[in-house]
Amino acid sequence: MAKITTSLPVPDLRDVLEARRRIAPYLARTPLHTYPALNELVGTEVFVKHENYQPIGAFKVRGGVNLISRLSEEERRRGVIAASTGNHGQSVAYAARLFGVSARVVVPEGANPGKVAAMRGMGTEVILHGQVFDQARLRCEALAEEHGYRYVHPANEPHLIAGVATEALEMLEDQPGLEVIIAPIGGGSGAAGVCIVAKAIDPAIRVIGVQSAAAPAAYECWKQGRFVERPSHTFAEGLSTGFGFEYTQAILADLLDDFVLVEDREIMRAMVWLIERAHSLVEEAGAASLAAAYSLRRELAGRKVGLVVSGGNTSLANLRLALKEVEAEEG
């Protein structure tokens, strides 16, 4: 089978340890909790990594702080720009404010209003462009070229990957017996980071990625070993990409054990389960890991499973949609 490769350096465990040293003064560890009601649901011990407790409500801030802290003085003077559906943009905004760097983020016109307000509140210029992420990304790249901004790609950044990989380091320190870790995949930075750490610590740890069936581009790239574009119709904005990114796909091609798709209705149900059974508000992408665990529950029986809950920044509209869907299913 064909295989996607990259010319960029792939972080190793030493890079992740260095990233942890850099981000420690700014970000506290997030908890890893187990809940009897979730264990009963999945039929095995599951441990939830609460990245929804981060100061921006999402795991990506780890990568943003690590990357922005390493910018040269010349890059800091130029300022940074990013394209995002919300969480990557918040990460860049948060880190830019920490280190006194000017920032701007291009987002689709229908972006999560809470995420947009958070970025503006951190002093970042938010530029609305296009209907979907890929249109915002192209505008971002054009502005970076025109004005000389340091473009912070949402995935193709070694320091970003090393930073977000610290979540997996914490998981395995807190629960060394984890046998499986399930991570959501949009651009793939979080899952790539989990793979790097898990395989360095114990190659037997099984890492499983999950994406929405309504936005399967990254899944198809991984399965086919080549770049493909697919329409994105998912309500899960953190999983909504129309193609796979070269850098993360190359890491996943080497290290990811399995990749599954779940339906949007399954993600909605998992969002409600996390409220009911873990008392935790989780955004769509973050709930996808539980949706995957439930769909794989027979395969996972008897194993200790870590679930990366990547963020908590759902919109009120999407929360209402999830509640309505589950009520209709049950009713």
PyMOL commands that set and color helices and strands:
alter all, ss='L'
color gray80, all
select helices_A, chain A and resi 13-23+36-42+51-53+61-69+73-78+87-98+113-121+133-147+158-164+166-174+189-201+217-224+237-239+246-255+264-278+284-295+297-300+316-330
alter helices_A, ss='H'
color red, helices_A
select strands_A, chain A and resi 32-34+46-50+80-83+103-107+125-128+150-151+180-184+206-212+258-262+305-309
alter strands_A, ss='S'
color yellow, strands_A
deselect
rebuild
show_as cartoon
